[in-house]
Amino acid sequence: MTKQVPEEALTDLYIQPGHLLRRAQQISASMFHDELGQFVTPVQYAILRTLIDHPGIDQVSLAGLVAMDTSTAASVAIRLEEKKLLVRNIDPSNRRQRALFVTDAGMALMRRTGGGIARLHDRLFEGFTDAEEDTFMALLQKLVHINNSQSRAPFARLKKQPSSMPRAIAPQKEKLGS
């Protein structure tokens, strides 16, 4: 469906969806840093959160799940490994791949972020009714889903489950508490 946009609207940034999405991302990132900047960056949080849900996945699969290019995901994983928040083990079933796991220190850090994530959510949706929040999230998810292929780093589902790692090389993982 193509909607006719009045000429004067083309010069008003605050009715252009791309500009509003960029501003919303700026606001969200600023609030994230206010609440969680002492712990992690938004990208580090996304990687650690994804690895908690998918322990042992490889770096390419991780990049797809967080919708990030593979080189960026790999460099962030290396930095998180240097901070002892995750480990990258050579996958015994495919020695060219690394299986990633959140360490105990990474799990502890993620537990400490829980309150900040809740505050971030509350701040982002301050002034919204529950119904407005639900509608906004449904529409935002739809926008992202239908335009996924337009991204330079589209979301990609896991093609297969990670190979099971022998207990000797997979770090102990704790459940992430509420």
Summary of the structure (lengths in Angstrom):
residues: 178
radius of gyration: 19.0
end to end distance: 42.8
largest distance: 65.1
contacts: 456
relative contact order: 0.15
helix: 57%
strand: 9%
